[in-house]
């Protein structure tokens, strides 16, 4: 009987030693595949409408993932944002935040600013069962010159957790649509006060809920351990 109990306890010990959760996240993203270098919209898919007078094209744009990787950034780079889930990235679930950098040297004061982003065909996916995705703009507190230069989990976090500057709702039918996100008062204040060598950058993220579920192997080990304990309990009752 002691051997049976020991086996059961060993089963539960194995269960405790195995990572109990994995990410089972559906894909939820927008602006995927926005490298428009060979299309008529090259370079005009990310703009800042300043003072309702002039569109300033992003001089640098790109994304960082939660593992610190990035796509380097350029004037025509992809600005993928959201979750690349199991339907796209299999077991390597990735979250991307994006950024845009603008040269505002010709403006001494900005009284209004609207970020204008063109959504590409097939650049949207939402497998979470909701009808839309919320895209949020955030303050970037780090060095703008470091955007896209190397791996950085800190930069990924910086793009998605700064002061809120505005948002828009994205739905599937909006491909090739030009989204407009007007900066709120906090965004305008930051734009005027936090320029770095006349450049200003803003980060973006998708609002989502990370779903966590037990691994199949964890279920199996738990069942084995509980079965062993039940068997030991029956043996004790018969012996009594």
C-alpha positions as CSV (number, residue, x, y, z in Angstrom):
1,X,0.0,0.0,0.0
2,X,2.9,2.3,0.8
3,X,4.3,1.7,-2.7
4,X,0.9,2.7,-4.2
5,X,0.7,5.9,-2.2
6,X,4.3,6.7,-3.1
7,X,3.5,6.2,-6.8
8,X,0.5,8.5,-6.5
9,X,2.5,11.2,-4.7
10,X,5.2,10.9,-7.3
11,X,2.6,11.5,-10.0
12,X,1.4,14.6,-8.3
13,X,5.0,15.8,-7.8
14,X,5.6,15.4,-11.6
15,X,2.4,17.4,-12.1
16,X,3.7,20.2,-9.9
17,X,7.0,20.2,-11.7
18,X,5.5,20.7,-15.2
19,X,4.6,24.2,-16.4
20,X,0.9,24.4,-15.7
21,X,-0.1,26.8,-18.4
22,X,0.4,27.7,-22.0
23,X,-0.9,30.5,-24.1
24,X,-3.8,29.5,-26.2
25,X,-4.4,32.9,-27.8
26,X,-6.4,33.5,-31.0
27,X,-5.0,35.8,-33.6
28,X,-6.2,39.4,-33.2
29,X,-4.3,41.9,-35.3
30,X,-4.4,44.8,-37.8
31,X,-2.2,46.5,-40.3
32,X,-0.4,43.3,-41.1
33,X,1.5,43.2,-44.4
34,X,1.7,47.0,-44.7
35,X,5.0,47.0,-46.4
36,X,3.7,48.9,-49.4
37,X,7.0,49.5,-51.1
38,X,5.7,48.1,-54.4
39,X,2.2,49.5,-54.4
40,X,0.6,52.8,-55.3
41,X,0.3,53.6,-51.6
42,X,3.9,53.2,-50.8
43,X,5.0,55.7,-48.2
44,X,1.5,57.3,-47.8
45,X,0.0,54.6,-45.5
46,X,1.1,56.4,-42.3
47,X,0.7,60.1,-42.0
48,X,0.1,62.8,-39.4
49,X,-2.3,65.6,-40.4
50,X,-0.9,68.6,-38.6
51,X,-3.0,71.7,-37.9
52,X,-5.6,70.3,-40.4
53,X,-3.3,71.8,-43.1
54,X,-0.6,69.3,-44.1
55,X,0.1,65.5,-44.0
56,X,3.5,64.6,-42.7
57,X,4.5,61.1,-43.8
58,X,6.2,58.9,-41.2
59,X,9.9,59.0,-41.7
60,X,10.2,55.8,-39.7
61,X,7.7,53.1,-38.7
62,X,7.7,49.5,-37.6
63,X,6.9,47.1,-34.8
64,X,8.4,45.4,-31.7
65,X,7.2,42.0,-30.5
66,X,7.0,40.8,-26.8
67,X,10.2,38.8,-27.2
68,X,12.1,42.0,-28.2
69,X,12.4,41.4,-31.9
70,X,11.6,44.2,-34.4
71,X,11.5,44.7,-38.1
72,X,14.1,47.4,-38.3
73,X,11.8,50.3,-39.3
74,X,11.8,52.4,-42.4
75,X,9.6,54.9,-44.2
76,X,7.7,52.0,-45.9
77,X,8.0,49.2,-43.3
78,X,5.1,47.1,-42.0
79,X,3.4,48.4,-38.8
80,X,1.8,45.1,-37.7
81,X,0.0,45.4,-34.4
82,X,-1.8,42.9,-32.2
83,X,-1.5,39.2,-31.4
84,X,-0.1,36.6,-33.8
85,X,-1.9,33.7,-32.2
86,X,-1.9,29.9,-32.6
87,X,-3.8,30.2,-35.9
88,X,-0.9,32.0,-37.4
89,X,2.2,31.5,-35.2
90,X,1.3,28.0,-33.9
91,X,3.0,27.6,-30.4
92,X,5.0,30.8,-30.7
93,X,2.3,33.3,-29.8
94,X,3.6,36.8,-30.4
95,X,2.3,40.2,-29.4
96,X,3.3,43.3,-31.5
97,X,3.2,47.0,-30.7
98,X,4.0,49.5,-33.4
99,X,5.4,53.0,-33.8
100,X,5.5,56.0,-36.1
101,X,8.1,58.8,-36.2
102,X,7.5,62.2,-37.7
103,X,9.7,65.2,-38.6
104,X,7.9,68.3,-37.3
105,X,10.7,70.8,-37.8
106,X,8.5,73.1,-39.9
107,X,5.9,73.6,-37.1
108,X,6.7,75.7,-34.1
109,X,3.3,74.9,-32.5
110,X,0.9,72.1,-33.2
111,X,-2.8,72.9,-32.4
112,X,-4.2,69.7,-33.8
113,X,-2.9,66.4,-35.0
114,X,-4.6,63.4,-36.6
115,X,-2.8,60.1,-37.2
116,X,-4.0,58.6,-40.5
117,X,-3.3,54.9,-41.2
118,X,-4.2,53.0,-44.3
119,X,-5.4,49.4,-43.7
120,X,-4.2,46.9,-46.3
121,X,-6.3,44.2,-47.8
122,X,-6.1,41.0,-45.7
123,X,-4.2,43.0,-43.0
124,X,-6.9,42.3,-40.4
125,X,-7.7,39.1,-38.4
126,X,-9.8,38.5,-35.3
127,X,-10.3,34.9,-34.3
128,X,-11.4,35.9,-30.8
129,X,-15.1,36.0,-31.7
130,X,-15.5,39.7,-31.1
131,X,-16.7,42.0,-33.9
132,X,-13.9,44.5,-33.7
133,X,-10.5,45.5,-32.3
134,X,-9.6,48.6,-30.4
135,X,-6.3,50.3,-31.5
136,X,-4.8,52.6,-28.9
137,X,-2.1,55.3,-29.1
138,X,0.5,55.7,-26.4
139,X,3.3,58.0,-25.3
140,X,6.9,56.9,-26.0
141,X,9.3,57.8,-23.2
142,X,12.5,56.2,-24.7
143,X,15.0,57.5,-27.2
144,X,13.4,57.9,-30.6
145,X,16.7,57.2,-32.3
146,X,16.8,53.7,-30.9
147,X,13.5,52.7,-32.6
148,X,14.2,49.7,-34.7
149,X,17.9,49.5,-34.0
150,X,18.1,46.3,-32.0
151,X,16.1,43.8,-29.9
152,X,14.4,45.3,-26.8
153,X,11.6,44.0,-24.6
154,X,11.7,47.4,-22.9
155,X,10.9,49.2,-26.1
156,X,8.0,46.8,-26.8
157,X,6.6,47.7,-23.4
158,X,7.2,51.4,-23.9
159,X,5.1,51.4,-27.1
160,X,2.1,49.9,-25.3
161,X,2.0,51.2,-21.8
162,X,2.6,55.0,-22.0
163,X,0.0,57.8,-21.5
164,X,-3.1,57.3,-23.6
165,X,-3.3,59.6,-26.6
166,X,-6.4,58.4,-28.5
167,X,-8.0,55.3,-30.1
168,X,-10.1,53.9,-32.9
169,X,-12.1,50.8,-33.5
170,X,-11.1,48.5,-36.4
171,X,-13.5,46.0,-38.1
172,X,-12.9,43.5,-40.9
173,X,-14.6,45.5,-43.6
174,X,-12.2,48.4,-43.1
175,X,-9.4,47.1,-45.4
176,X,-8.0,49.9,-47.6
177,X,-9.7,52.3,-45.3
178,X,-7.8,55.3,-44.0
179,X,-8.3,55.4,-40.3
180,X,-8.1,58.7,-38.5
181,X,-7.1,59.0,-34.8
182,X,-7.2,62.5,-33.4
183,X,-4.7,63.1,-30.6
184,X,-6.3,64.1,-27.3
185,X,-5.0,67.0,-25.1
186,X,-2.3,64.8,-23.5
187,X,-1.1,63.8,-27.0
188,X,-0.9,67.3,-28.2
189,X,1.0,68.4,-25.1
190,X,3.5,65.6,-25.6
191,X,3.9,66.4,-29.3
192,X,4.7,70.0,-28.5
193,X,6.9,69.5,-25.4
194,X,8.7,66.2,-26.0
195,X,10.2,66.4,-29.4
196,X,13.6,65.0,-29.9
197,X,15.6,67.0,-32.4
198,X,12.3,68.2,-33.9
199,X,11.1,64.6,-34.3
200,X,8.2,63.1,-32.4
201,X,7.1,59.5,-32.1
202,X,4.0,57.7,-31.0
203,X,3.4,54.0,-30.1
204,X,0.3,51.8,-30.7
205,X,-1.2,48.6,-29.4
206,X,-4.3,46.4,-29.7
207,X,-6.5,45.9,-26.6
208,X,-6.9,42.1,-26.0
209,X,-7.2,39.6,-23.2
210,X,-4.5,36.9,-23.0
211,X,-6.1,33.5,-22.6
212,X,-4.3,30.9,-20.5
213,X,-5.2,27.2,-20.4
214,X,-3.6,24.1,-18.8
215,X,-1.4,22.0,-21.1
216,X,-2.9,18.6,-22.2
217,X,0.1,16.9,-20.5
218,X,-0.8,18.7,-17.3
219,X,-4.3,17.3,-17.4
220,X,-2.9,13.8,-18.0
221,X,-0.5,14.0,-15.1
222,X,-3.2,15.3,-12.8
223,X,-5.5,12.5,-13.7
224,X,-2.8,9.9,-13.2
225,X,-2.0,11.3,-9.7
226,X,-5.6,11.4,-8.6
227,X,-6.2,7.9,-9.9
228,X,-3.3,6.6,-7.9
229,X,-4.6,8.2,-4.7
230,X,-8.1,6.8,-5.3
231,X,-6.6,3.3,-5.8
232,X,-4.6,3.6,-2.6
233,X,-7.7,4.7,-0.7
234,X,-9.7,1.6,-1.9
235,X,-6.8,-0.7,-0.9
236,X,-6.8,0.8,2.6
237,X,-10.6,0.3,2.9
238,X,-10.3,-3.4,1.9
239,X,-7.4,-3.9,4.3
240,X,-9.5,-2.5,7.1
